[in-house]
């Protein structure tokens, strides 16, 4: 029996705060488009106040990195959504489109509610991409397992020119049995980057099987097996 894989990127921190809905959950802005919009809905029974921030998003093998950006700005940056209401949020580009795909995270931080001091506040994170001005190669994932049978790790390298959105990540054992490691969204591997995450312990160390996933909402596909030397260590 497999426990679920640790999520590759947490989308939200749930707590006592009301839930919110952000549409679209993934925003891709064409290279020739200067602004885009998302809608934030509050299905709760209390107003929801938030601050919106945008960050440049990059990845290293063991983590995500966010840095302040001036390429995209949110408008409005602060807003309050009444109970049952929704808010339009515009993302405005201030710089020309780059040659390659550019990745950002839109972060919505709930502001303190004076009526419920000490309550857990919600943080919601959404992926935002500015599409490349020149078409790039589609995502091409290479996979390797590292570590031992008690501490195995999954290493994925995206050799393509755009991001890979990974869903329904599974391992197919040598007998052909499918073990779902992460239902729904597992996470992202940005273009040209390598990411590593812990896997549930398994006696075989995942030898002799194969990994399968849906990439960018496509059909399930087997991930290409690579040698350790073929996947960058950084």
TIMARBA-639894 format. One line per field, with one value per atom (N, C-alpha, C): residue in three letters; atom name; x, y, z. Coordinates in steps of 0.1 Angstrom, whole numbers, plus 5000, padded with zeros to 4 digits. Last residue first. Example, Ala and Ser with C-alpha at 12.3 -4.5 7.8 and 13.67 -1.06 7.14 Angstrom:
<sites>
residuo: ser  ser  ser  ala  ala  ala $
atomo: N  CA  C  N  CA  C $
c1: 5128  5137  5129  5132  5123  5132 $
c2: 4978  4989  5000  4943  4955  4967 $
c3: 5071  5071  5079  5078  5078  5078 $
</sites>
This chain:
<sites>
residuo: unk  unk  unk  unk  unk  unk  unk  unk  unk  unk  unk  unk  unk  unk  unk  unk  unk  unk  unk  unk  unk  unk  unk  unk  unk  unk  unk  unk  unk  unk  unk  unk  unk  unk  unk  unk  unk  unk  unk  unk  unk  unk  unk  unk  unk  unk  unk  unk  unk  unk  unk  unk  unk  unk  unk  unk  unk  unk  unk  unk  unk  unk  unk  unk  unk  unk  unk  unk  unk  unk  unk  unk  unk  unk  unk  unk  unk  unk  unk  unk  unk  unk  unk  unk  unk  unk  unk  unk  unk  unk  unk  unk  unk  unk  unk  unk  unk  unk  unk  unk  unk  unk  unk  unk  unk  unk  unk  unk  unk  unk  unk  unk  unk  unk  unk  unk  unk  unk  unk  unk  unk  unk  unk  unk  unk  unk  unk  unk  unk  unk  unk  unk  unk  unk  unk  unk  unk  unk  unk  unk  unk  unk  unk  unk  unk  unk  unk  unk  unk  unk  unk  unk  unk  unk  unk  unk  unk  unk  unk  unk  unk  unk  unk  unk  unk  unk  unk  unk  unk  unk  unk  unk  unk  unk  unk  unk  unk  unk  unk  unk  unk  unk  unk  unk  unk  unk  unk  unk  unk  unk  unk  unk  unk  unk  unk  unk  unk  unk  unk  unk  unk  unk  unk  unk  unk  unk  unk  unk  unk  unk  unk  unk  unk  unk  unk  unk  unk  unk  unk  unk  unk  unk  unk  unk  unk  unk  unk  unk  unk  unk  unk  unk  unk  unk  unk  unk  unk  unk  unk  unk  unk  unk  unk  unk  unk  unk  unk  unk  unk  unk  unk  unk  unk  unk  unk  unk  unk  unk  unk  unk  unk  unk  unk  unk  unk  unk  unk  unk  unk  unk  unk  unk  unk  unk  unk  unk  unk  unk  unk  unk  unk  unk  unk  unk  unk  unk  unk  unk  unk  unk  unk  unk  unk  unk  unk  unk  unk  unk  unk  unk  unk  unk  unk  unk  unk  unk  unk  unk  unk  unk  unk  unk  unk  unk  unk  unk  unk  unk  unk  unk  unk  unk  unk  unk  unk  unk  unk  unk  unk  unk  unk  unk  unk  unk  unk  unk  unk  unk  unk  unk  unk  unk  unk  unk  unk  unk  unk  unk  unk  unk  unk  unk  unk  unk  unk  unk  unk  unk  unk  unk  unk  unk  unk  unk  unk  unk  unk  unk  unk  unk  unk  unk  unk  unk  unk  unk  unk  unk  unk  unk  unk  unk  unk  unk  unk  unk  unk  unk  unk  unk  unk  unk  unk  unk  unk  unk  unk  unk  unk  unk  unk  unk  unk  unk  unk  unk  unk  unk  unk  unk  unk  unk  unk  unk  unk  unk  unk  unk  unk  unk  unk  unk  unk  unk  unk  unk  unk  unk  unk  unk  unk  unk  unk  unk  unk  unk  unk  unk  unk  unk  unk  unk  unk  unk  unk  unk  unk  unk  unk  unk  unk  unk  unk  unk  unk  unk  unk  unk  unk  unk  unk  unk  unk  unk  unk  unk  unk  unk  unk  unk  unk  unk  unk  unk  unk  unk  unk  unk  unk  unk  unk  unk  unk  unk  unk  unk  unk  unk  unk  unk  unk  unk  unk  unk  unk  unk  unk  unk  unk  unk  unk  unk  unk  unk  unk  unk  unk  unk  unk  unk  unk  unk  unk  unk  unk  unk  unk  unk  unk  unk  unk  unk  unk  unk  unk  unk  unk  unk  unk  unk  unk  unk  unk  unk  unk  unk  unk  unk  unk  unk  unk  unk  unk  unk  unk  unk  unk  unk  unk  unk  unk  unk  unk  unk  unk  unk  unk  unk  unk  unk  unk  unk  unk  unk  unk  unk  unk  unk  unk  unk  unk  unk  unk  unk  unk  unk  unk  unk  unk  unk  unk  unk  unk  unk  unk  unk  unk  unk  unk  unk  unk  unk  unk  unk  unk  unk  unk  unk  unk  unk  unk  unk  unk  unk  unk  unk  unk  unk  unk  unk  unk  unk  unk  unk  unk  unk  unk  unk  unk  unk  unk  unk  unk  unk  unk  unk  unk  unk  unk  unk  unk  unk  unk  unk  unk  unk  unk  unk  unk  unk  unk  unk  unk  unk  unk  unk  unk  unk  unk  unk  unk  unk  unk  unk  unk  unk  unk  unk  unk  unk  unk  unk  unk  unk  unk  unk  unk  unk  unk  unk  unk  unk  unk  unk  unk  unk  unk  unk  unk  unk  unk  unk  unk  unk  unk  unk  unk  unk  unk  unk  unk  unk  unk  unk  unk  unk  unk  unk  unk  unk  unk  unk $
atomo: N  CA  C  N  CA  C  N  CA  C  N  CA  C  N  CA  C  N  CA  C  N  CA  C  N  CA  C  N  CA  C  N  CA  C  N  CA  C  N  CA  C  N  CA  C  N  CA  C  N  CA  C  N  CA  C  N  CA  C  N  CA  C  N  CA  C  N  CA  C  N  CA  C  N  CA  C  N  CA  C  N  CA  C  N  CA  C  N  CA  C  N  CA  C  N  CA  C  N  CA  C  N  CA  C  N  CA  C  N  CA  C  N  CA  C  N  CA  C  N  CA  C  N  CA  C  N  CA  C  N  CA  C  N  CA  C  N  CA  C  N  CA  C  N  CA  C  N  CA  C  N  CA  C  N  CA  C  N  CA  C  N  CA  C  N  CA  C  N  CA  C  N  CA  C  N  CA  C  N  CA  C  N  CA  C  N  CA  C  N  CA  C  N  CA  C  N  CA  C  N  CA  C  N  CA  C  N  CA  C  N  CA  C  N  CA  C  N  CA  C  N  CA  C  N  CA  C  N  CA  C  N  CA  C  N  CA  C  N  CA  C  N  CA  C  N  CA  C  N  CA  C  N  CA  C  N  CA  C  N  CA  C  N  CA  C  N  CA  C  N  CA  C  N  CA  C  N  CA  C  N  CA  C  N  CA  C  N  CA  C  N  CA  C  N  CA  C  N  CA  C  N  CA  C  N  CA  C  N  CA  C  N  CA  C  N  CA  C  N  CA  C  N  CA  C  N  CA  C  N  CA  C  N  CA  C  N  CA  C  N  CA  C  N  CA  C  N  CA  C  N  CA  C  N  CA  C  N  CA  C  N  CA  C  N  CA  C  N  CA  C  N  CA  C  N  CA  C  N  CA  C  N  CA  C  N  CA  C  N  CA  C  N  CA  C  N  CA  C  N  CA  C  N  CA  C  N  CA  C  N  CA  C  N  CA  C  N  CA  C  N  CA  C  N  CA  C  N  CA  C  N  CA  C  N  CA  C  N  CA  C  N  CA  C  N  CA  C  N  CA  C  N  CA  C  N  CA  C  N  CA  C  N  CA  C  N  CA  C  N  CA  C  N  CA  C  N  CA  C  N  CA  C  N  CA  C  N  CA  C  N  CA  C  N  CA  C  N  CA  C  N  CA  C  N  CA  C  N  CA  C  N  CA  C  N  CA  C  N  CA  C  N  CA  C  N  CA  C  N  CA  C  N  CA  C  N  CA  C  N  CA  C  N  CA  C  N  CA  C  N  CA  C  N  CA  C  N  CA  C  N  CA  C  N  CA  C  N  CA  C  N  CA  C  N  CA  C  N  CA  C  N  CA  C  N  CA  C  N  CA  C  N  CA  C  N  CA  C  N  CA  C  N  CA  C  N  CA  C  N  CA  C  N  CA  C  N  CA  C  N  CA  C  N  CA  C  N  CA  C  N  CA  C  N  CA  C  N  CA  C  N  CA  C  N  CA  C  N  CA  C  N  CA  C  N  CA  C  N  CA  C  N  CA  C  N  CA  C  N  CA  C  N  CA  C  N  CA  C  N  CA  C  N  CA  C  N  CA  C  N  CA  C  N  CA  C  N  CA  C  N  CA  C  N  CA  C  N  CA  C  N  CA  C  N  CA  C  N  CA  C  N  CA  C  N  CA  C  N  CA  C  N  CA  C  N  CA  C  N  CA  C  N  CA  C  N  CA  C  N  CA  C  N  CA  C  N  CA  C  N  CA  C  N  CA  C  N  CA  C  N  CA  C  N  CA  C  N  CA  C  N  CA  C  N  CA  C  N  CA  C  N  CA  C  N  CA  C  N  CA  C  N  CA  C  N  CA  C  N  CA  C  N  CA  C  N  CA  C $
c1: 5221  5219  5204  5225  5224  5221  5206  5215  5214  5205  5197  5207  5223  5215  5207  5234  5243  5235  5213  5217  5225  5193  5203  5207  5157  5170  5180  5126  5136  5149  5098  5111  5121  5066  5077  5090  5038  5049  5060  5008  5019  5030  4973  4984  4995  4968  4965  4976  4971  4971  4967  4975  4961  4960  5003  4995  4982  5005  5013  5004  4998  4992  5000  5021  5014  5007  5041  5031  5024  5070  5062  5053  5077  5078  5068  5099  5086  5088  5124  5117  5104  5124  5131  5122  5114  5108  5116  5124  5131  5126  5111  5118  5126  5098  5109  5117  5094  5090  5101  5082  5092  5086  5071  5068  5078  5096  5086  5083  5105  5105  5093  5116  5107  5108  5133  5134  5124  5137  5131  5131  5152  5152  5146  5144  5147  5146  5135  5149  5153  5105  5113  5128  5093  5095  5105  5071  5085  5087  5045  5051  5066  5021  5029  5034  4998  5010  5020  4964  4976  4987  4950  4949  4963  4969  4957  4956  4999  4993  4981  5002  5011  5005  4986  4985  4993  4998  4998  4997  4989  4991  4989  5006  4997  5000  5026  5016  5005  5046  5035  5024  5064  5067  5056  5040  5050  5053  5038  5033  5044  5028  5039  5033  5016  5014  5027  4999  5012  5011  4979  4976  4989  4998  4986  4986  5019  5019  5006  5029  5020  5016  5059  5051  5042  5067  5065  5057  5088  5077  5075  5109  5110  5098  5121  5114  5115  5132  5141  5134  5128  5120  5130  5133  5140  5131  5128  5122  5130  5132  5138  5132  5120  5117  5124  5136  5132  5130  5135  5136  5132  5143  5142  5144  5143  5136  5134  5158  5144  5136  5175  5174  5160  5182  5181  5181  5162  5175  5172  5149  5147  5161  5140  5150  5146  5128  5126  5137  5121  5129  5129  5097  5102  5110  5092  5098  5104  5069  5076  5081  5077  5068  5076  5098  5096  5086  5082  5092  5088  5076  5072  5084  5084  5087  5083  5074  5071  5074  5059  5071  5066  5034  5039  5050  5037  5037  5043  5018  5029  5027  5011  5009  5021  4995  5006  5001  4986  4983  4994  4980  4990  4985  4967  4964  4974  4963  4972  4970  4942  4944  4955  4949  4946  4950  4934  4943  4939  4927  4923  4934  4934  4941  4937  4902  4916  4922  4877  4882  4897  4873  4862  4866  4894  4893  4882  4912  4898  4897  4940  4935  4920  4939  4942  4935  4952  4941  4946  4970  4972  4959  4977  4966  4967  5001  4998  4987  5010  5001  4998  5042  5032  5023  5055  5052  5042  5077  5068  5067  5080  5083  5073  5094  5083  5088  5116  5111  5100  5118  5119  5114  5093  5107  5107  5074  5075  5089  5082  5080  5081  5065  5077  5074  5042  5048  5061  5010  5024  5030  4986  4991  5006  4959  4974  4979  4930  4938  4952  4904  4918  4925  4871  4880  4894  4855  4863  4871  4823  4835  4842  4802  4806  4819  4796  4789  4793  4805  4801  4793  4827  4816  4813  4861  4850  4839  4884  4876  4864  4919  4905  4897  4949  4941  4927  4956  4965  4959  4932  4938  4947  4961  4952  4938  4995  4981  4973  5020  5015  5000  5049  5034  5031  5075  5070  5055  5086  5080  5074  5087  5088  5081  5104  5096  5098  5107  5114  5104  5108  5100  5108  5115  5120  5112  5112  5107  5113  5137  5127  5123  5157  5151  5141  5166  5163  5155  5148  5160  5156  5129  5130  5144  5110  5121  5121  5090  5090  5101  5083  5090  5092  5051  5065  5071  5026  5031  5046  4998  5012  5016  4970  4975  4990  4954  4964  4969  4919  4932  4941  4890  4899  4913  4858  4871  4881  4828  4837  4851  4812  4818  4826  4804  4794  4799  4820  4818  4807  4828  4815  4812  4842  4841  4828  4864  4851  4851  4882  4883  4869  4894  4882  4884  4919  4914  4902  4931  4923  4920  4958  4948  4941  4976  4969  4960  4988  4994  4987  4998  4987  4993  5016  5012  5001  5020  5031  5027  4992  4999  5010  4993  4991  4999  4977  4987  4984  4969  4967  4979  4951  4963  4961  4925  4936  4950  4909  4914  4924  4897  4895  4901  4896  4903  4902  4877  4879  4885  4882  4880  4882  4871  4877  4874  4878  4869  4876  4901  4897  4887  4911  4898  4892  4926  4925  4911  4950  4936  4936  4969  4970  4956  4974  4968  4970  4991  4983  4977  5024  5011  5004  5038  5037  5024  5038  5050  5050  5027  5024  5036  5041  5040  5037  5020  5032  5030  5002  5002  5016  5014  5008  5010  5005  5013  5006  5009  5000  5009 $
c2: 5200  5212  5216  5177  5175  5188  5167  5177  5175  5135  5145  5154  5117  5125  5136  5103  5112  5121  5085  5096  5107  5080  5076  5088  5081  5086  5080  5073  5069  5075  5093  5087  5085  5084  5093  5086  5076  5071  5081  5095  5090  5085  5103  5097  5092  5133  5119  5113  5166  5156  5142  5185  5181  5172  5186  5197  5193  5152  5164  5175  5126  5135  5148  5098  5110  5117  5072  5076  5089  5052  5063  5068  5017  5029  5039  4991  4997  5009  4984  4975  4980  4998  4991  4983  5010  5014  5008  4997  5010  5015  4975  4974  4986  4985  4975  4973  5020  5007  4998  5050  5039  5027  5076  5067  5055  5101  5091  5082  5135  5122  5114  5151  5150  5137  5175  5162  5162  5189  5189  5175  5210  5197  5198  5229  5227  5213  5236  5235  5232  5249  5246  5246  5235  5246  5242  5213  5214  5224  5213  5218  5215  5189  5201  5204  5173  5169  5181  5174  5182  5177  5141  5155  5161  5120  5123  5138  5106  5119  5121  5078  5085  5099  5049  5064  5070  5022  5028  5043  4995  5009  5014  4966  4972  4987  4953  4960  4967  4941  4932  4940  4963  4953  4943  4991  4981  4971  5024  5011  5001  5052  5042  5029  5085  5071  5063  5115  5108  5095  5134  5119  5111  5159  5155  5139  5186  5172  5168  5207  5206  5192  5220  5208  5208  5249  5242  5229  5248  5253  5244  5234  5249  5255  5204  5211  5226  5188  5192  5201  5186  5190  5196  5159  5170  5173  5146  5149  5161  5122  5133  5135  5109  5111  5123  5089  5102  5101  5067  5070  5084  5056  5070  5073  5028  5035  5050  5021  5016  5023  5052  5038  5034  5076  5072  5057  5081  5081  5078  5077  5075  5075  5098  5089  5088  5110  5106  5097  5137  5126  5123  5153  5150  5137  5180  5167  5162  5204  5198  5183  5215  5211  5205  5242  5228  5224  5274  5266  5251  5302  5289  5281  5334  5324  5310  5344  5351  5342  5322  5327  5334  5334  5325  5331  5339  5346  5337  5323  5322  5332  5315  5324  5323  5296  5297  5306  5308  5303  5305  5304  5306  5300  5318  5310  5314  5316  5321  5312  5326  5318  5324  5325  5333  5325  5316  5312  5320  5341  5331  5328  5362  5350  5339  5377  5378  5364  5383  5370  5370  5409  5402  5388  5418  5423  5415  5398  5401  5405  5404  5401  5406  5392  5402  5399  5366  5371  5381  5369  5368  5374  5354  5361  5359  5354  5351  5360  5340  5350  5346  5334  5330  5342  5329  5338  5330  5325  5319  5328  5328  5333  5329  5313  5314  5319  5336  5323  5325  5363  5353  5340  5384  5378  5368  5413  5398  5393  5444  5436  5421  5452  5451  5443  5452  5465  5465  5438  5436  5450  5432  5441  5440  5415  5414  5421  5422  5424  5422  5407  5411  5411  5410  5409  5414  5392  5404  5401  5383  5380  5393  5371  5380  5375  5358  5354  5362  5387  5373  5370  5409  5406  5391  5412  5406  5403  5438  5431  5425  5444  5444  5436  5455  5452  5453  5459  5451  5447  5455  5462  5453  5445  5457  5452  5435  5432  5445  5434  5440  5437  5420  5420  5426  5428  5425  5425  5431  5443  5441  5409  5412  5425  5391  5402  5405  5356  5369  5380  5322  5334  5347  5289  5302  5313  5255  5266  5279  5228  5238  5248  5211  5208  5219  5221  5207  5204  5252  5244  5230  5275  5263  5258  5306  5297  5285  5333  5320  5312  5366  5357  5344  5373  5370  5363  5395  5387  5385  5398  5401  5391  5412  5404  5408  5408  5416  5406  5408  5402  5412  5399  5410  5403  5389  5384  5394  5388  5394  5389  5356  5368  5375  5332  5341  5353  5322  5322  5332  5323  5316  5316  5345  5343  5336  5344  5343  5340  5362  5356  5356  5359  5362  5354  5375  5364  5368  5387  5389  5375  5406  5394  5396  5426  5424  5411  5425  5434  5432  5400  5405  5413  5387  5400  5406  5362  5372  5386  5353  5354  5365  5339  5352  5351  5315  5317  5329  5305  5316  5316  5283  5284  5295  5287  5283  5284  5317  5303  5300  5317  5312  5322  5307  5315  5309  5308  5301  5311  5302  5311  5303  5295  5291  5302  5313  5307  5304  5300  5311  5305  5280  5285  5296  5265  5267  5272  5258  5258  5259  5272  5267  5269  5260  5269  5263  5245  5255  5265  5232  5235  5246  5211  5225  5228  5184  5190  5205  5166  5175  5183  5135  5148  5157  5108  5116  5129  5087  5097  5104  5054  5066  5077  5022  5034  5046  4988  5000  5012 $
c3: 4895  4901  4901  4880  4895  4902  4851  4858  4873  4839  4846  4853  4829  4819  4826  4849  4843  4833  4856  4865  4859  4827  4836  4845  4825  4821  4831  4810  4820  4815  4803  4798  4809  4814  4815  4811  4796  4803  4803  4799  4791  4801  4795  4803  4795  4775  4778  4787  4790  4779  4783  4809  4806  4794  4811  4805  4800  4813  4812  4805  4835  4825  4825  4839  4844  4832  4853  4843  4848  4856  4860  4849  4859  4852  4858  4873  4869  4860  4880  4871  4867  4913  4902  4893  4935  4922  4911  4957  4953  4940  4966  4954  4950  4989  4991  4978  4994  4987  4987  5008  5008  5001  4986  4996  4996  4977  4973  4985  4976  4983  4978  4946  4957  4963  4925  4932  4944  4892  4906  4912  4869  4875  4889  4839  4853  4857  4813  4815  4830  4825  4813  4817  4856  4846  4836  4866  4864  4853  4891  4879  4879  4905  4906  4892  4908  4915  4916  4908  4905  4914  4911  4907  4904  4934  4926  4923  4934  4937  4929  4930  4940  4944  4923  4922  4933  4907  4921  4919  4887  4888  4902  4877  4886  4888  4863  4855  4864  4875  4872  4865  4881  4870  4866  4885  4890  4879  4878  4873  4876  4896  4893  4889  4887  4892  4889  4889  4889  4895  4881  4882  4880  4864  4872  4871  4859  4861  4870  4835  4846  4848  4824  4825  4837  4804  4817  4814  4775  4783  4795  4762  4763  4770  4778  4768  4771  4797  4787  4776  4830  4818  4808  4852  4844  4832  4884  4870  4864  4907  4901  4887  4937  4923  4918  4962  4957  4942  4991  4976  4973  5017  5014  4999  5016  5027  5025  4993  4994  5006  4985  4987  4989  4958  4972  4974  4929  4936  4951  4896  4911  4917  4869  4876  4890  4838  4852  4856  4817  4819  4834  4797  4810  4810  4778  4776  4790  4766  4777  4774  4732  4742  4754  4722  4722  4733  4714  4720  4719  4693  4698  4702  4707  4696  4701  4730  4717  4705  4754  4746  4733  4777  4767  4759  4811  4798  4787  4836  4826  4815  4869  4858  4848  4894  4884  4873  4927  4914  4904  4961  4951  4938  4991  4979  4968  5025  5014  5002  5052  5040  5031  5087  5074  5062  5117  5106  5093  5141  5132  5121  5157  5159  5150  5158  5161  5163  5142  5146  5148  5136  5143  5148  5121  5135  5143  5101  5103  5118  5080  5093  5095  5046  5056  5069  5027  5034  5045  4998  5012  5019  4969  4975  4990  4944  4958  4963  4914  4920  4934  4901  4910  4915  4867  4879  4888  4840  4850  4862  4805  4818  4828  4776  4786  4799  4757  4762  4772  4751  4741  4745  4769  4767  4755  4761  4763  4760  4778  4766  4769  4809  4801  4789  4823  4822  4814  4823  4820  4818  4848  4838  4836  4857  4858  4846  4876  4863  4866  4890  4893  4880  4902  4890  4894  4927  4924  4911  4941  4935  4930  4970  4958  4951  4993  4981  4969  5012  5012  5000  4992  5001  5001  4992  4985  4995  4989  4998  4990  4980  4977  4988  4966  4978  4975  4940  4948  4961  4913  4924  4932  4897  4899  4901  4899  4901  4902  4873  4885  4886  4859  4860  4873  4863  4849  4849  4887  4881  4868  4915  4900  4897  4941  4936  4922  4938  4939  4934  4949  4945  4947  4942  4946  4940  4954  4946  4951  4955  4960  4950  4947  4960  4964  4922  4924  4936  4918  4919  4922  4898  4906  4906  4900  4894  4903  4894  4899  4892  4905  4895  4902  4918  4920  4908  4929  4919  4921  4953  4949  4938  4969  4958  4955  5000  4992  4981  5010  5006  5000  5028  5024  5021  5026  5025  5020  5046  5037  5037  5052  5057  5046  5042  5048  5054  5011  5025  5029  4984  4987  5002  4966  4980  4983  4938  4943  4958  4915  4928  4934  4882  4890  4904  4862  4869  4878  4831  4843  4849  4815  4816  4829  4791  4804  4803  4767  4777  4791  4744  4752  4764  4730  4724  4733  4743  4742  4738  4764  4751  4751  4796  4789  4776  4814  4804  4795  4846  4836  4827  4864  4857  4846  4874  4883  4877  4861  4860  4870  4894  4880  4870  4927  4917  4903  4956  4943  4934  4991  4980  4967  5024  5012  5001  5055  5045  5032  5080  5071  5061  5095  5099  5089  5067  5082  5085  5041  5047  5062  5019  5033  5039  4985  4995  5009  4970  4963  4973  4972  4979  4973  4950  4953  4960  4952  4947  4949  4982  4970  4966  4987  4993  4981  4977  4975  4981  4999  4989  4988  5005  5010  4999  4992  4990  4998  5000  5000  5000 $
</sites>
